[in-house]
Amino acid sequence: MFRSFSLALLGLPSFLLAHEEALYRSEEYNAGQQGEYVEQHFISTNVTAPRINFMRPYDICDDGSYLFIAPRGEKTQSSVCILDASGSLVWTSNDYHGQAYNLQVQEYHGESYLTFWAGDNSVGGHGVGQYFMLDQHYNLFRTVTAANGFPTDLHSFGITPAGTALLTIYEVIQANLSAIPIKQDILQRPPKRPIFRPINKPLPLGPEKGFVWDSLFQEIDIETGELLFQWRASDHFGYQQSYEPIASATEEKSWDWFHLNSVVKDNAGNYLICIRHLRTIANIDGRTGDVLWQLGGKFNSFRDLSHLAATEFIGQHDAQWAPGSNYTEITLFDNRADWTYHDEQVSWGTRVRVDVVNMTATLVAEYIHPQHVYSVSQGSYQTLPNGNVLLGYGNNGVVSEFAPNGTLLCDAYFEPSKDWTSGNVQSYRNLKFNWTGLPNTKPSLAFAGGSLYMSWHGSTEVRSWLLQHASEPEGSFSQLMRTPKDGFETRVDFGVKMKVRQYVQATALDKDHQILAVSDPIDIGRDLEAIEDEPWAVEAGESDDFEDETEAEQAEALEDVQLLMMFSGLALISSLLLCWLCIGSRILRPWKVVKATVQGYKRSDEFHQIPLGRQGGVVSYVQAMWSSVVGRGNMLYRPLGQDEQNDVPLRGFPR
């Protein structure tokens, strides 16, 4: 039974549309007229993703990598997202408890994994959760937590080449704060936005038995969970180094005096840590835990050769050794603000050269957004393989890519610019990585409103779609059409009349047109007016003229078999001809003997009696045998009467 439908599937129609494409320099978006958090919604799957407003398209920054963000905030549900250079979704998930931070790609024992933190981030601006490691099929490979029962913080998680993990920890401890002044105007609670503080106002001192959030980091073996190294801030730094005033020092609301937000390990085994509330970056001895030096802060170790631009930063995040600098340059995101003070209404990326022999620091580069994006908290700085710099603006939904010389190349918003600093949409770090997603799930196919929608959540390898149709869901599916992949969800509108079988399935093809996976078939007849029992007839130009992939491969294999049979037949005929030439003359030899006898010749059967010395050796003997086999009769006979005298030698035999 066939049904006839109206479907625009002849060739590649001009009305193939992506669903809810990214926007370009949309003033309505930035004004919040489309919402405080604009999302993409899809027909073929129920996931959602942020809808990007490109102020400068990412096409020129498309190096084949993907953008990794973890949106959360007052106006959005927390999620982790992978987007391509067009702003189209690749993969997203909110299948975890709490809020998510730090989505990135890391290598562990030669394999790439997605890693991110998820848990409760309401614990004094820190976190209690765990880190997830997902493989390329998006299956959970392992969860990682801190050793010795410590809570696993959200700020930093790095996998080293040795297969170990570096992670941050926050713990409340009791401390003597009697020498630390308390700021009166923030005794109730920290303000949501930085404010100026009065100068020279007498301040009371902290309690003798106060409580603080102490910062720790651990290095652990991922495979076994064994603790390899642990470092605690209060063992090596004094509370008086903090720039953060005491708002509260109770056990319930402890003072966050240190605020460790990143840690990385160098080849010498030492650790570079970023300390927000001390406004410093410190290098820690990997054996003793001693502080080797500090860049910035009250106990700065370096002479600044750039008029303080290399050492005076505020509320900084994400300190890293710059790739290719041989541990002589440090990159960081300089917020230029924290919850207490601010310098100016702009945040930027900074690259600083440090000379640990002469103990000097020099500003190498600054990366400043033309719109002076200002992030009170969070942020990231990533040096890309091509030398470009990617900045994530933390508590603003902005990610920007700069040329090495500081020129802004690409700029994307996933929050209206009118809401910057509101905390409505945040992403702790925004990064780019290469990634190959190979989901174990099937592609999704849906039919709605007269259109087909197809997607494959998580796949990075789909380049085109092959639509196939059949009369029964378990029947043989033949090719309907091919269409290039268009964003996350490819849409095919119905239009021009043609006959299409009742069941349709979508096959995902890679760049070499090889089949990756096939969706479940869907019944499109239930949603269209169908002409029942209409005979199937292939019309001119109809897409059913094409064979599907399997039929094409079978036809090609059949052609190979036919060609092989043809050559085999030719070989057989040649063999028969050769046999005839070799054997046929011997079959006719009796008749030749009779003929030779009548003509006065006799057969030279006695050739073997001729001495070998007269035959010229074995070669002549073989030649004579060959002459006999191939039927050269005139060489095998000589006149009667001359046999004894050997007056006429046998041809092929020397006299």
Backbone hydrogen bonds, N-H to C=O, Kabsch-Sander energy under -0.5 kcal/mol:
donor,donor_aa,acceptor,acceptor_aa,energy
4,S,531,I,-0.5
7,L,5,F,-0.7
7,L,496,V,-1.0
9,L,7,L,-1.5
11,G,9,L,-1.0
16,L,13,P,-0.9
17,L,15,F,-0.7
17,L,491,R,-0.7
19,H,489,E,-0.9
20,E,18,A,-0.6
23,L,52,I,-3.0
25,R,54,F,-2.3
27,E,25,R,-0.7
30,N,26,S,-1.8
31,A,27,E,-1.7
32,G,29,Y,-1.6
33,Q,28,E,-2.2
34,Q,28,E,-0.7
35,G,32,G,-1.0
40,Q,49,A,-3.9
42,F,47,V,-0.6
49,A,40,Q,-1.3
51,R,38,V,-3.0
52,I,50,P,-0.6
53,N,413,Y,-2.6
54,F,23,L,-2.9
54,F,52,I,-0.6
55,M,53,N,-0.7
55,M,411,D,-1.8
56,R,411,D,-1.9
58,Y,85,A,-0.5
61,C,58,Y,-0.7
62,D,59,D,-1.4
63,D,61,C,-1.3
66,Y,433,F,-3.0
67,L,83,L,-2.9
68,F,431,L,-3.4
69,I,67,L,-0.5
69,I,81,C,-2.1
72,R,426,Q,-1.8
73,G,76,T,-0.6
74,E,423,G,-1.6
75,K,424,N,-2.1
76,T,73,G,-0.7
79,S,71,P,-2.0
80,V,93,S,-2.1
81,C,69,I,-3.0
82,I,91,W,-2.8
83,L,67,L,-2.6
84,D,88,S,-2.4
87,G,84,D,-2.0
90,V,82,I,-3.0
91,W,82,I,-1.3
93,S,80,V,-1.8
96,Y,94,N,-1.9
99,Q,119,G,-2.8
101,Y,117,W,-2.3
104,Q,115,T,-2.0
106,Q,113,Y,-2.5
108,Y,111,E,-2.8
111,E,108,Y,-1.5
113,Y,106,Q,-2.6
114,L,134,L,-2.4
115,T,104,Q,-2.7
116,F,132,F,-1.4
117,W,101,Y,-2.6
118,A,130,Q,-2.0
119,G,99,Q,-1.8
120,D,128,V,-2.3
121,N,119,G,-0.7
123,V,126,H,-0.6
124,G,122,S,-1.7
126,H,123,V,-1.5
128,V,120,D,-2.0
129,G,152,T,-1.7
130,Q,118,A,-1.9
131,Y,144,V,-2.5
132,F,116,F,-3.0
133,M,142,R,-2.1
134,L,114,L,-2.7
135,D,139,N,-2.5
138,Y,135,D,-2.1
141,F,133,M,-3.4
142,R,133,M,-1.4
144,V,131,Y,-2.6
150,F,147,A,-1.5
152,T,129,G,-0.6
153,D,151,P,-0.7
153,D,168,T,-2.0
158,G,166,L,-2.3
160,T,158,G,-0.5
160,T,164,T,-2.8
163,G,160,T,-2.0
165,A,220,I,-2.6
166,L,158,G,-2.8
167,L,218,Q,-1.9
168,T,156,S,-1.2
169,I,216,L,-2.5
171,E,214,D,-2.3
173,I,212,V,-2.5
175,A,210,G,-2.9
177,L,175,A,-0.8
177,L,207,P,-2.4
180,I,177,L,-1.9
182,I,204,P,-3.1
183,K,246,I,-0.6
184,Q,182,I,-0.5
186,I,183,K,-0.9
187,L,184,Q,-1.5
195,I,340,T,-0.7
206,G,177,L,-1.0
206,G,180,I,-2.4
210,G,175,A,-2.7
210,G,207,P,-0.6
210,G,208,E,-0.5
211,F,249,A,-1.8
212,V,173,I,-2.6
213,W,255,W,-3.2
214,D,171,E,-3.6
214,D,212,V,-0.8
216,L,169,I,-2.6
217,F,231,W,-1.8
218,Q,167,L,-2.2
219,E,229,F,-2.6
220,I,165,A,-2.3
221,D,226,E,-2.6
222,I,163,G,-1.3
222,I,220,I,-0.6
225,G,221,D,-3.1
228,L,219,E,-3.1
229,F,219,E,-1.6
231,W,217,F,-2.3
233,A,215,S,-3.0
235,D,232,R,-0.9
236,H,233,A,-2.0
237,F,233,A,-2.0
241,Q,238,G,-1.9
242,S,239,Y,-1.7
243,Y,277,H,-3.3
244,E,277,H,-0.5
246,I,181,P,-0.9
247,A,245,P,-0.7
250,T,253,K,-1.4
255,W,211,F,-2.2
257,W,255,W,-1.3
258,F,213,W,-0.6
261,N,274,C,-2.3
262,S,274,C,-0.8
264,V,272,L,-1.9
266,D,270,N,-2.5
269,G,266,D,-1.6
271,Y,284,I,-2.4
272,L,264,V,-2.8
273,I,271,Y,-0.6
273,I,282,A,-2.8
274,C,262,S,-2.0
275,I,280,T,-2.5
276,R,259,H,-2.3
276,R,274,C,-0.6
277,H,258,F,-1.6
278,L,275,I,-0.5
279,R,275,I,-0.7
279,R,276,R,-0.8
280,T,275,I,-1.7
281,I,295,L,-1.9
282,A,273,I,-2.1
283,N,293,W,-2.2
284,I,271,Y,-3.3
284,I,282,A,-0.5
285,D,290,D,-3.0
289,G,285,D,-1.7
292,L,283,N,-3.1
292,L,290,D,-0.7
293,W,283,N,-0.9
295,L,281,I,-3.3
296,G,294,Q,-0.7
297,G,311,T,-0.5
300,N,297,G,-1.1
301,S,294,Q,-3.2
303,R,359,M,-2.5
304,D,302,F,-0.6
305,L,303,R,-0.6
305,L,361,A,-3.0
309,A,306,S,-1.8
311,T,308,L,-0.6
312,E,308,L,-2.0
313,F,311,T,-1.0
315,G,276,R,-0.7
317,H,333,F,-2.4
320,Q,331,T,-2.4
322,A,329,E,-2.8
325,S,322,A,-1.8
330,I,352,V,-3.1
331,T,320,Q,-2.7
332,L,350,T,-2.1
333,F,317,H,-2.7
334,D,332,L,-0.7
334,D,348,W,-2.7
335,N,333,F,-0.9
336,R,314,I,-1.3
337,A,314,I,-1.3
338,D,341,Y,-2.5
343,D,336,R,-2.1
344,E,336,R,-0.5
346,V,344,E,-2.3
347,S,373,V,-2.5
348,W,334,D,-2.1
349,G,367,Y,-2.0
350,T,332,L,-2.7
351,R,365,A,-2.4
352,V,330,I,-3.0
353,R,362,T,-3.2
354,V,328,T,-2.9
355,D,360,T,-2.9
356,V,354,V,-0.7
359,M,355,D,-1.6
360,T,355,D,-1.3
361,A,303,R,-2.2
362,T,353,R,-2.5
364,V,351,R,-3.2
365,A,351,R,-1.4
367,Y,349,G,-2.4
368,I,366,E,-0.6
369,H,347,S,-0.6
372,H,369,H,-2.2
375,S,373,V,-0.5
376,V,374,Y,-0.6
379,G,428,Y,-1.5
380,S,392,G,-2.2
382,Q,390,L,-2.2
384,L,382,Q,-0.7
384,L,388,N,-3.0
387,G,384,L,-2.2
389,V,402,F,-2.3
390,L,382,Q,-2.8
391,L,389,V,-0.5
391,L,400,S,-3.0
392,G,380,S,-1.8
393,Y,398,V,-2.2
395,N,377,S,-1.7
396,N,393,Y,-1.3
398,V,396,N,-2.2
399,V,412,A,-2.3
400,S,391,L,-2.3
401,E,410,C,-2.6
402,F,389,V,-3.1
403,A,407,T,-3.0
406,G,403,A,-2.5
409,L,401,E,-2.8
410,C,401,E,-1.7
411,D,56,R,-2.3
412,A,399,V,-2.3
413,Y,53,N,-2.1
414,F,397,G,-2.7
415,E,397,G,-0.6
418,K,30,N,-1.6
419,D,416,P,-1.8
420,W,417,S,-1.4
422,S,419,D,-2.2
423,G,395,N,-0.6
426,Q,72,R,-3.6
427,S,394,G,-2.6
431,L,68,F,-2.1
433,F,66,Y,-1.9
437,G,435,W,-0.5
438,L,136,Q,-3.2
438,L,436,T,-0.5
440,N,137,H,-0.7
444,S,455,S,-3.6
446,A,453,Y,-2.6
448,A,451,S,-2.4
451,S,448,A,-1.4
452,L,492,V,-2.7
453,Y,446,A,-3.0
454,M,490,T,-2.2
455,S,444,S,-2.2
458,G,90,V,-2.8
459,S,456,W,-1.8
460,T,437,G,-1.6
463,R,509,L,-3.0
464,S,509,L,-1.5
465,W,483,T,-3.2
466,L,507,T,-2.7
467,L,465,W,-0.6
467,L,481,M,-2.9
468,Q,505,Q,-2.4
469,H,478,S,-2.3
470,A,503,Y,-2.1
475,G,472,E,-1.6
477,F,475,G,-0.6
478,S,469,H,-2.4
480,L,467,L,-3.4
481,M,467,L,-1.5
483,T,465,W,-2.4
485,K,463,R,-2.1
490,T,454,M,-2.4
490,T,488,F,-0.5
491,R,17,L,-0.8
492,V,452,L,-2.7
494,F,450,G,-1.9
498,M,5,F,-1.1
503,Y,470,A,-2.6
504,V,522,I,-2.3
505,Q,468,Q,-2.4
507,T,466,L,-2.7
508,A,517,A,-2.7
509,L,464,S,-2.6
510,D,514,Q,-2.1
513,H,510,D,-2.0
516,L,508,A,-3.2
517,A,508,A,-0.9
519,S,506,A,-2.9
520,D,443,P,-0.5
522,I,504,V,-2.7
524,I,502,Q,-2.0
524,I,522,I,-0.9
525,G,502,Q,-0.7
527,D,524,I,-0.9
528,L,525,G,-0.8
530,A,528,L,-0.5
531,I,4,S,-0.6
532,E,530,A,-0.8
534,E,2,F,-1.0
534,E,531,I,-0.9
539,E,537,A,-0.6
542,E,539,E,-2.3
545,D,542,E,-1.9
546,F,543,S,-1.5
552,A,548,D,-2.5
553,E,549,E,-2.1
554,Q,550,T,-2.2
555,A,551,E,-2.7
556,E,552,A,-2.3
557,A,553,E,-2.2
558,L,554,Q,-2.4
559,E,555,A,-2.2
560,D,556,E,-1.8
561,V,557,A,-2.0
562,Q,558,L,-2.6
563,L,559,E,-2.4
564,L,560,D,-2.3
565,M,561,V,-2.4
566,M,562,Q,-2.0
567,F,563,L,-2.1
568,S,564,L,-2.1
569,G,565,M,-2.3
570,L,566,M,-2.2
571,A,567,F,-2.2
572,L,568,S,-2.0
573,I,569,G,-2.3
574,S,570,L,-2.3
575,S,571,A,-2.1
576,L,572,L,-2.1
577,L,573,I,-2.3
578,L,574,S,-2.3
579,C,575,S,-2.4
580,W,576,L,-2.2
581,L,577,L,-2.2
582,C,578,L,-2.0
583,I,579,C,-3.1
584,G,579,C,-0.6
584,G,580,W,-2.0
587,I,583,I,-1.7
588,L,584,G,-1.5
589,R,586,R,-0.6
592,K,588,L,-1.5
593,V,589,R,-2.4
594,V,590,P,-2.1
595,K,591,W,-2.3
596,A,592,K,-2.6
597,T,593,V,-2.5
598,V,594,V,-2.4
599,Q,595,K,-1.7
600,G,597,T,-1.5
601,Y,596,A,-3.3
602,K,638,R,-1.6
604,S,636,L,-1.8
605,D,603,R,-1.7
607,F,604,S,-0.9
608,H,605,D,-0.5
609,Q,606,E,-2.5
610,I,607,F,-1.3
614,R,611,P,-1.2
615,Q,611,P,-0.8
615,Q,612,L,-0.6
616,G,612,L,-0.6
617,G,612,L,-1.4
621,Y,617,G,-1.4
622,V,618,V,-2.7
623,Q,619,V,-2.5
624,A,620,S,-2.2
625,M,621,Y,-2.1
626,W,622,V,-2.8
627,S,623,Q,-2.3
628,S,624,A,-2.0
629,V,625,M,-2.4
630,V,626,W,-2.7
631,G,628,S,-0.7
632,R,627,S,-2.3
633,G,631,G,-1.8
635,M,632,R,-1.8
636,L,633,G,-1.5
638,R,602,K,-1.1
640,L,600,G,-2.9
642,Q,639,P,-1.3
646,N,642,Q,-1.2
647,D,642,Q,-0.9
648,V,642,Q,-0.5
653,F,650,L,-2.1
